Amino acid sequence: TTSRSSCSAADAYRSDHPFWLQAASTTSRSSWSASDASSSALPSWLQAAVSSTTSLGSAPVLSGREIDLVIAETPVNFTGVTRMATTINGSIPAPTLRLREGDEVTIRVTNRLAVSTSIHWHGILLPYQMDGVPGISFKGIAPGETFTYRFPVRQNGTYWYHSHSGFQEQLGMYGAIVVEPREADPVSFDADKVLVLSDWTDEEPMRVF
């Protein structure tokens, strides 16, 4: 059989605790409302107790011309110790975005972190104002703010998206983009799956990188 797949690696390999994250394409759509605990004055250990649990392994799939994403802190436990991750819609990897070539898409991104954030659409051809790099293409998304990305989809293929603020990508803020061709796909296949590879450390990313 013939299949399509895409693989993105982030950060350095950690030999004592590797893990694989798979985002399997499905036909379902998922929506999620994040807890506001991460933006409060609560200490991180208490935030972990009141926040929803992070969804791991199989990423939800969002599709269509309008998509809503929420960035927040949610707890994860890969090593036996609970740590706070930076997630999109509460999952690692972030939701797989399925777009269609030729459409104009609107993606609303709400920041529920206590710090500024951003999303960069890696490999996507778009107006520079929508590129999502703070200090270059826009000022970033402030805490409590919603920024609307709007751009025409001019290509097809498999790409990824991630934060361009601090070390938020290393804390879990990354996901896949699948752009379906406008016309019939010239490649025949029996299964269409997305595989996202990354790693995790309980240390502060700033200390590692």
N, C-alpha and C positions, 0 to 999 in steps of 0.2 A: 504494500500500500504506500501511498504518497501522503505526507503530512506537512503542514506548515508549522514552524515554531520560531520563537525569538527568545534570546537569552541575554540578560544584562547583568553584569557583575558590579557590585559597589563595594568600595573599601578594601581592606586587607583580609586575607584568609586567616581565620583563627583556628588553629589545629586542635585545640583542646575541646572545642564545642562547635563544630560546624553544623549548620542546618540548611535545609532546602525549603524554599518557599515556592509553591506552585499556584499559579492563578489559572484555573481551568475555565475555559470559555463555556458559558451557559446561555440559555435564552431568557433567563429571568432578569428582572431589574430590581435594584435594592435602594431603599432610602434609609437615612439614619439621622437621628438628632442627638448631638453630643451633649454631655453634661456640662454645665457652666462651672464646675468645681475648679477646673484648672486655672481659671482666670481670677479666682478668689484669693484671699490672703491665707488660705489653709496651707499648712506644711505639706510637702510632697507625700509623706507617708499616710497622711489623712486623706489627701486627694485620692490616693490609690484605693482607699477603703470605700469611698463614696462614688468613684467613677465607674462607668461600665467597663466590662472586661474587653480587651482587644481581641478582635477576630483574627485568627492566624491561619496561614496555609492556603486556603482556597479563597481568592479574592472575589467579591461581588462584581457584577458586570453592569455598567451603566451605558445606555445608548440613547440616541435621539439627537435632536438639534438643541435641546436645552437640558443642562445638567447642573446640579447643585452639589458642591463639595464643602465639607466642614472640617477645618483643621483644629485639632485639640490634643491634649495629653490624655493618654489612657495607659493603664498598667499592663506590663507584659512580664512573663516569667519563662525564660529559656534555660536558665542555669540553676534553678532552685531558689533564686533570689528575685523578688519583685522589684522591677525598675519602671520608671515612667518613659513611655515612648511618645514620639510625635507622630500622630496618625492622621490620615484622611478618611473621613467617614468611619473611623473606628476600626480600621483593618490594616494589617501588614501582610502582603503588599497592599497598597491603596487600590481602590476599585479599578478594574480594567475598563477603559473607555473605548467603546466601539462607535466610530464615526463613519460617515460616508463621504467619499470624494465628491466635490461639487456643492455640498451643503455649506451654509453659513451656520456656525455653531455659537451658542451663548453658554458660557460656563461661569456660574456665580460661585465665588470662593469666599467663605466666611471664616474669619480668624477668631478662634476662641482661646488662643494662647495669651500669655501675659506679655509676649514680645512680638515684634513685627515678623511677618512671614512673606512667602512668595511661592509661585509655581512657575517653573520654566518648562516649556513644551519642547523637549529635546528632539531636534531634527525636523520640526514642523516649520514649513514656510509660511510666514505670517507677517503682518505689519510690526515694526520694531516696538511700537507702544504696547503690544500684546505679548512680547517675548518673555516678560517676567523676571528680568534681572535688575534687582534694586540698585539704584545709583547710576544706571545706564539707560534703561528703557522706561522705568517708572520708579516711584518712591518706595514701593513695597506696600504691604497690606498691614495696617496698624491693628493693634488689639481691638476687638469688637467691631471691626470694619468689614464690609463686604465689597469685594472688587469684582467687576464684571469683565471677563475676557470675552471678546467677540471677534471672530475672524472667519474668513472663507477657508474651506479645506481644499487645498490645491493639489493634493497628491494621494497616493495610497501606499499601504505597507504597514510594517510594525515598528513602533517607536516607543519612547517612554517619557514620563514626566516626573519632576522632582522639585524639591525646594531649592532655591538659590540663596537661602538666608542661613548664616551661621553653619552649624553642623546638623541641621534638621533632617537632611537626607539620611545621614548616618544613624539617626534615631528612629528611622522607619518611614520617612515621608517620600515614597517613590511608588510608581505603578506603571502599568503598560498601557499603550495606546494602539489600537488596531483600526486602521482606516480601510474600509472596504472599497474596492474599485467601483467607479460609477457604472462601467459596462461589465459584462460577464467576465469573471476571473479567468485569465488564460491558463492558470495552473489548476489541474484537477487534483482533488485530494479526498480522502475518506474521513479524516479527522482534522479539526482545527483547534489547536490548544496553544496557550501562552504559558511559557515557563519563565519565571523571574527568580534569579539567583542573587543572594546577598549574604551577609553575615552579621553577627551581633557581638557586641562586647558590653559588659556591665560597667566598664570604666567610662568616664567622661570622654567623649570623642576628642575634645581639645587636648587631652593628655596623650592620646594615642597618635593623633595626626599632626 
